[in-house]
Amino acid sequence: MTAALPLARSFDSSSARRLHTAARQIYAECGTASPSPELFTRVGQAVETLGDAVLEQCRPVDTADGLFVLTGLSLDDETLGATPSNWATAGEGGTQDIVLLLLSAAMGNPLAWSGQQDGRFVQNIVPARGHESEQTGASSTVLLAPHTEDAFHPGRASLLLLGCMRNHDRIATTAASIRRTRLDDADIETLSRAEVPILPDDSYTEAQAYTRQPPPAVPTLFHADDGLTVRFDPAYTPLEQASAAYQDAYRRLIDELIRVTVSLALSPGEVLVIDNDQAVHGRVPFRPRYDGTDRWLKRASVRVRGRRTRPPAEADEHGYGQAVLEMDPRTGKTS
């Protein structure tokens, strides 16, 4: 992993104070961080008062790295409480959830999934017993292969936010940008064809049971106006269904993504922002303790309004029956 580390964007003390103060006020008024019309309305209102310094740091990803790290937000490990044993025991969340929701709303429209983590807009990523070897966020002892978040679905996020709550063991998140790779034109052309589907991952049990229509074949690469984009999840791609030429090009893509991979051990309070059309992400293996001190991230998804980075044919995909919930911070409404 030899690529240069991505740019950090740091909130100054005044900006950090604004974010934390707004989150505490919203939590005090709503009494919860659980999704509700009142919470969404207050978040949308608060974003308008955060100031230019905060919004400048929340500007779109603007480098070929496809990601950046937000720093400057403090977090007290002693008052955080124990790392949950799984996402379902994490409770309704607190001010840290609202901070991540505020950042999401400053970047676009926050997203949630009706079929994942009870439709929460801020999800908890922790190791869970019985899931150690899966290719999901609940795994631990295996390499979480680099992938596009929710690659199986046309409504997947434009941006993925990973906020670090706890990481005593300095466990690294990995990431690789398609725009740092060196693929020849023939491989790009081959991988721009729709030959194989991407199937739902193991965190979407309802989607995996969807049988009403056959899985749609999707391209791995696509030329958007601002550059090459990627849709990639090798653990859930039946590559054996593709032509030999496609399989060879796909393996060369994997090798290139490995070559340009960066490794980031997030510290508490830091937020990794990933362009989900440009960069893939994963995680190195680790041995969980299940003693309340394990790695704990919070995850939020964002759709960037008006963005055109995907093939028009995606509009016809069925999404395996999964519904995306989208909050518009300008109105506080969800759809």
N, C-alpha and C positions, 0 to 999 in steps of 0.2 A: 504494500500500500504506500506508494511513493508520491502520489499527487499532493499538491499544495493544499493546506487547509483553507476552507472557505472564509470569506470575510465575516467578521463579527460586527454587529451593529449594537452599540451600547446606549442604553437609556441613561441620561444624566440623573442626578439625585432628585431634581424637581419633577422630571417626567415619571420616574418610578413612583414617587410619592403620589402624583396625580392618579396613576393607575390603581395603586393600592387603596387610596382613599375612596375612589369611585366604586371599587369592588366592595369595600366594607359598607359603604352607604347603601348600595343596592341590596346587599345581603341583609342588612338591618331592616330595610323597608319590606323586602319580600319574605324574609324569614327562611329562605331556602335558595339553593342553587338549581333546583329541579326545573325543567322547562315549564313555562307558563306564559300566557299573554302578558301578564304584568312584568315578569322578568325581562322578556324580550323588548317590551316598550322602554323599560328603564335602561337597558343596555344600549339600545339605539339612541336614546337621548344623551346618555353619558358619552358616547363616542364623539358627539358633536362638541363636547366641552373639553376633550383631552388635550387639545392644542396642537399646533403645527409640529412641535418637536417630537411628539409621540407619533403623529401620523407620518412624518418623514421616515421614521425608522420602520414603519409598516408598509412602505412602498413596495411595489412588485420586485421579485427577484430580478436583478439586472446584471448578472454576470453569467458566464458559461458554466460556472460551478453548479447552477441550478438550485442553490440553497444559500442560507445564511443563518447565523446564530444570534439571537437577541440576548444580550447580557445586561446586567445592572439591576435585575429584580431580585431582591433578597428573599431568603426563605429560612425559617428557623426549624431545624430538624427536631428539636426537643418538643416543640408545640405541634408538630405535624401529626403525631400519632403513629401507630404501627402501620407498616405496609399491609394492605388488605390481603387476605388469603386467596381471593379471586375478585373479579370485577363486581360480582353480585353482592359482596360483603362490604363494598367501598362506601356504601351509604349514599346520601343525596348530594354530597359535595359541599364545599364551602367557598370562601373568598378566592381561593386559588382557581377554582373552576370558573368563577366570574371573571378573574383577570384574563384567563385564556379565552373566554367568550368575548371579552372586550377587544382583545387583540384580533380575534377572528373577524369580528364585526368591522374593525377598522380596515381590514384587508378585503372584505367582500361579504358574501352571504354565508353564514355558518350552515353546515349540513349535518344531518343525522340520518340513521337508517332504522326503519321500523323493525327490521329483523335482527338488529345487533344491539346488545347491551341496553335493551328496553327503550330504544329510541333516544338515548342520551346524546346531547350535543357535545359534551365533554366526557370522554371515555377513560377508563383506567386500564393501564397496561402493566400487569404484574404477573410473575410466574405463578402457575396454578398446578396443584398436585393432579397427576393423571394426564396432564397435557404437555409434559416435558419434551416430547419428541415430535410434536406437531409443527406444521408450518403456519403458525399463527402467533399473535402477540403474547399468548399465554404460555408459549414454550420457553425452554431454558437451555437444556443440555445439548441441543443441536444448533448448528448454524442456521439462523433464519435467513434463507436465501434472498438476495436482492430482488425486489419486486416493485411494481407500481401498486399503490394502495387501491384496493377494490378494483383491480384491473378487469374483472369479469363484467363490470357494469358500465353502461354509457353515461350514467349520472355520477361517476366517481369525481372526487374532489379535484379542483385545480391546484390547491395548496394543502399541504399537510403540516400541522403544527404538533410538535412533540415537546411538551413541557416537563422538565425534570423535577420531580419531587425529592427523590432520594437515589443515590448511586454510590454507596460507600465503597464498592468494589471496582469502581471506574470501568464498568462494563461499556463497551463501545457500540454505538450505532454506526453502521456503515452506510455509505452513499456513493453513487457514481452517476455522473451526468453523461447523457448520450452525446452532448456537444463537446465533450472532451475526448471522445473515442476517435479512432482512425479506421473507419470502414471504407472499403473501396466502393465505387459507384455501383458495381454489379451486385454486391451484397445488399446495399441499401435498396436497390430496385427490387431484388428478390423479396426482402423482408417487408416491403411496402405492399405486397400482395396479401389478400385475405385467404389463407390456406387452412388455418387451424383455429379452433375456439380457445378461449380462456375460461376455465370452469370456476364456479364459486369455491372459495376456500372453506376450510373446516369450521370457521366461525359463523357461517351462514347455512345452518342445517336445513332450513325451509327452502332456500334457493337450490341446494344440492338435490332436493327431492322434486324439483320442477321438471315436468315431463310433457307439458302441453305443446311445446314447439322444440325442434332440435336446436342444439347449441349453435349460435352463429359463428362462422369463421370471421376472424378479425385480423387486420394488419398489425405487425409488430412496430413498424416505423411509419411516420407520416411527416410530410413536409408542410409545416405551418408557415405563416407569413414571416415569423421572426426566427425560423430555424427548424431543425429536425426535432421531432418529438417521439416518445416511446411509450408503448403499452406492453407490459412485460411481467409475466409471472410464471417462470419455468416450472415451479412445483405443481402448478395446476394447468399446464399446457400439454395436451396429448400430442407431443411432437412426432410420435411414430406415425401419425396420420398424414403428415406433410410429405412433400416430395423430397427426394434425396438432396437436391440443390438447396431447398429451404432449410432442411436440417443442418447441412453444412454451414450455411450462412448464419443460422441461429447460434451454432456453437462458436463461431468466430465472434459473434456479438457478445456472448457470455465471456469469452476470453478478454475482449477489449474492455468490458465493464469491470472485470476483475483488475485489469491493468491500471485503470484510472480511479479505482476505489479510494476514498478517504475514510478515515476512522476517527470518530468523535466520541470521546467519553464526556458526556454532559455533566455539568455540576448543578446542584440544586438551584432553582431559580432561572436557569438558562432555558431558552426555547429555541429548538431547531425548526426552521421553516424550510420546507422542501417543495419545490415546484414539481408537482406530481405528473406533469406532462414531459418534463425534461430530465428528471433524476429518479433513479430507483434507490431503494433503501433496504437495509436488513439489520442484523444484529449478530455479534459474535456469541459463541456458546458460553454458558456459565453454569456453575453448580449452585442452585438455590438452597437456602438454609431453612426457609419457612419459619422464621423466628421473629417476624415483624420488622426485620432490617433489610430485606431484599430490595433490589432495584424497583423503582416505582416511577412510571411516566404517566402523564395525562396526554390524551390525543384529541385533537380537534381538526375538523375538515372544513374547507372553505371553497366556495365557487366564486371565481372572479367574474364580476358582471361584464357582459359584452365581449368576453374573450372568445376567440375563434382559433383553436389549436387542434381540432379533431376532425376526422373525416366526416363529411355529411351523412354517410351511410349509417353512422352510429345512431341516428335518430330513429331508425327502423328496428333497432335491437329490442328484444323483450326484457332484458335485464333479469331473466330467471324469476320474474314475478316480484322482485324486490322494489319497494317504494322508498324513494329518497324524500326526506323532510328538509325543507329549506326555509331559513328565516331571513327575511329582508329587514335589516336594521333601520332602514329608512321609514318603515311603517310599523315594525314590531310584529308583523304577521308572518305566519308559517303557511307553506303550501306543499 
